[in-house]
Each structure stands twice: as C-alpha cells, then as structure tokens.
Amino acid sequence: MGTTAPALQAGTWNVDPSHSRIGFRVKHLGISTVRGDFGTYQGSLLIAEDGSLTAQGTVTVDSIDTSDQQRDGHLKSPDFFDIENHPELAFTSTSITAAGDETFEIAGDLTMHGITKPVTLKAEVGGAETDPFGNDRIGLEVTGEISRDEYGMKFNQALGSGNLAVSDKVKLDLDISAIKQS
C-alpha cells in the first residue's frame, strides 16, 4: 500500500505529542471560524523496507479544547461526539500515494461517533532531522475536510439569514512531529 518516501528511513515513526497538534476548525454562524484541538492522541507512520507507507492514529475525544469550557461540554454531549458511547476517534490509512516531491494523499478510514467513513487527507513533508538528543524526526502538515452529518452529528440551528449555527464542513489541521522507533 502506498509509495516510496524519499529520504525517510524505513521503520516505525511515532507521533510526539509534545511537538505535534491535532486540530480542527469550523464556521460558526457562517461568519467566523472556531478552532479546537485534542490534547490526548497517539499515532504512527510505518515505512516498510520497500518504501510503502501506512499510518494510523487515535484521539481521546474528552481531551477536546476550543478555549470555551461550556462549548467543550456541549461538543462532548450526545449532540456531537457523545463521549459516553464514543470516547475515541480512529484513523487507519488504506493507501498513501505521492502527489509531488514532498506531498502525499492519504486515503483511509475515519471512525467518529461510531461511524466509519473513507476520507482523503493531504500531507506535506516538512523535513527530516536529528534532534539534539539523537532522535531521528520527521515533520508533516496534514489537512483534510469532513462532513459532520456523514458521522451522525446533525445538531444545528437555522438562523434568520439562512446561515447555520455550526457548519457541516469541518476542516482538519494536523501538525505532526514523529520520532523513529525502529
């Protein structure tokens, strides 16, 4: 599955949460953007000897932070993520293909709110480097877009202008620093 990763060593690369960010953004009232992050997550990228790539990750939904505790509580409720029944988000790649010298398309299955759907993400390699402690690292910027409705998150409110309180489209923004493990 996938393609060759130029200049990246074969092995397992684990996401370093202290140097990474799993975020999202969504339009509020059709006029402004609300951003949020998840503080607890794990992920890995496996680069096989033949250069093929696979990626996976999970997010603990209870770690959501939009800088507003009331909104975070509502997002954890059955109106949105329903963390009592669906405490994690999960992603597993099905293919990773080169889209350019340093860019890739990552097709995979995203499970959210108990529903699994295919999604395609775009990744740009920021580079590879050895940190001051001797760890080999790679950096990636990953983006994508999903529909809340496709994952059963239908809560909304129509406004007099025709806008909705919360957009159906959610943009994903991941800044990843991964450390080579093996």
KAPESUL-V957814 format. One record per residue. SS is DSSP state (~ for helix, > for strand, _ for the rest). PHI is phi in whole degrees, 0 to 359 (999 if undefined). Layout:
ss->(SS & SS)
phi->(PHI & PHI)
//
This chain:
ss->(_ & _ & _ & _ & _ & _ & _ & _ & _ & _ & > & > & > & > & > & _ & ~ & ~ & ~ & _ & > & > & > & > & > & > & > & > & _ & _ & _ & > & > & > & > & > & > & > & _ & _ & > & > & > & > & > & > & > & _ & _ & _ & _ & _ & > & > & > & > & > & > & > & > & ~ & ~ & ~ & > & > & _ & _ & _ & ~ & ~ & ~ & ~ & ~ & ~ & ~ & ~ & _ & _ & _ & _ & _ & _ & _ & _ & _ & _ & _ & > & > & > & > & > & > & > & > & > & > & > & _ & _ & _ & _ & > & > & > & > & > & > & > & > & > & > & _ & _ & > & > & > & > & > & > & > & > & > & > & > & > & > & > & > & > & _ & _ & _ & _ & _ & > & > & > & > & > & > & > & > & > & > & > & > & _ & ~ & ~ & ~ & _ & _ & _ & _ & _ & _ & > & _ & _ & _ & _ & _ & > & _ & > & > & > & > & > & > & > & > & > & > & > & > & > & > & > & _ & _)
phi->(999 & 114 & 216 & 280 & 262 & 296 & 65 & 254 & 283 & 297 & 142 & 261 & 243 & 263 & 297 & 262 & 298 & 283 & 232 & 228 & 210 & 247 & 229 & 210 & 213 & 213 & 287 & 246 & 61 & 76 & 234 & 222 & 247 & 256 & 249 & 212 & 224 & 249 & 269 & 238 & 197 & 214 & 193 & 209 & 236 & 253 & 253 & 284 & 302 & 278 & 90 & 289 & 237 & 220 & 223 & 207 & 192 & 226 & 231 & 273 & 296 & 299 & 271 & 296 & 216 & 247 & 69 & 211 & 300 & 296 & 296 & 300 & 298 & 295 & 296 & 280 & 283 & 299 & 297 & 232 & 284 & 54 & 296 & 296 & 258 & 221 & 286 & 228 & 255 & 220 & 227 & 224 & 289 & 249 & 198 & 228 & 233 & 291 & 244 & 177 & 297 & 235 & 234 & 220 & 254 & 248 & 267 & 190 & 252 & 253 & 252 & 213 & 59 & 78 & 239 & 252 & 223 & 286 & 216 & 242 & 248 & 248 & 234 & 240 & 283 & 277 & 141 & 230 & 202 & 261 & 283 & 299 & 261 & 87 & 275 & 281 & 231 & 231 & 240 & 223 & 248 & 240 & 227 & 186 & 214 & 229 & 255 & 302 & 302 & 297 & 255 & 76 & 261 & 261 & 304 & 191 & 215 & 283 & 255 & 303 & 284 & 101 & 289 & 254 & 300 & 227 & 297 & 288 & 278 & 239 & 267 & 258 & 225 & 240 & 248 & 244 & 241 & 239 & 250 & 291 & 258 & 213)
//
